[in-house]
């Protein structure tokens, strides 16, 4: 059946549901484009034959190939579009400079698109928030972790946290604990929040 | 990589597919048994069982959904499609009896999607099929939603095992709402207990609550009603905005807002601790809760 290669591209992207960018599959795209070319040429000749010799029974076949062409087109468009969505997300996750490993996964045109996107975003950020502009790509989440670094100020003995582990609170020991668990001890003066 | 910034094209609703949606493309790749009602010359090589140059009329073969949709014509007889087992009379009665026990992942992972697409083919059973799909969804929705709102920080594989793809994405949305809300609650409790003060909140969140009109002091949260949490979580997020460079006026403005905010979060945390429910004053937050939840 036609269009299997095209769907492979889609599956490749679908497997990485969290937004990672796989390497640009130039080979597969080339093969899909070749299949499309072959289908198109066969259809061209059949259409001419149907017109000149009146062979209307060829029409279902022509429709068949046409559906395959549309399907290939859809798959490739969706592949490229989804990759652009992922690349756009990269600007928000990694900032202006991308790690080299990721850069190798992008083709030249995608790199060009990324640069243009960066420019548009920078222009927008400069235009809001007064004179210096506003970097909206910073601080996108509430407190980075629900865990905080604490130092023990006095001996307090054993302390159990939610998942069952028992921590021994000795004077001057440092621990990495859930925030809400430490609150009370901080208030009592047993623990001290260490801001690194 | 945090997937918050990657927003793929979602699958289409109902009978429409989204052109760019990866899910819809994979869904329409599913194969269906069908019978050709006209001949397809010169395509014999596709049908491995026949040795002829053409696909003759009346061949039984399996076609992917996208092809069947492309070739199907209401007036001319090009193709006739068989309904997959799950949408036929027998299974429809099973779904009617008790939709929650069926393993929809096994019955083809795209039960709702494929069922909606089958409606394109003008089968006389279309109204029954459509009704069954709808009732199945309604019957199962409550359970999916409840489980997604109550599974925090635990292994959810047992819960999602028997869900089809649409339900799984709903489950994921519920979980992300729940997680976001828990983060907000944790931040609120920091302000409350004094282990963080307002400035800490601004520094840690890096945000400023700009529009307090929703939090007029009249809004109380119905914390005991778990299902609303994800809706609440999603409503809260847009309220936070990125930090603005502060001028003196905005600084004063901010301080006032932050103290309003603290007293509100006090209430939230108290209500949460006592597991009390308080009256809802504003229906705006909850106006999007579907009527399905009532039943």
Interface residues (C-beta under 8 A of the other chain):
Chain A: X1 X2 X3 X7 X10 X11 X13 X14 X17 X18 X19 X20 X46 X57 X58 X60 X61 X63 X64 X66 X67 X68 X70 X71 X74 X75 X77 X78 X81 X82 X85 X86 X88 X89 X92 X93 X129 X130 X132 X134 X136 X138 X139 X140 X141 X142 X143 X144 X146 X179 X180 X182 X183 X184 X186 X187 X193
Chain B: X1 X2 X3 X4 X5 X6 X7 X8 X9 X19 X20 X21 X22 X23 X25 X26 X29 X38 X39 X40 X41 X42 X43 X46 X64 X66 X67 X70 X71 X78 X183 X184 X186 X187 X189 X190 X193 X194 X195 X204 X205 X206 X207 X240 X242 X243 X244 X245 X247
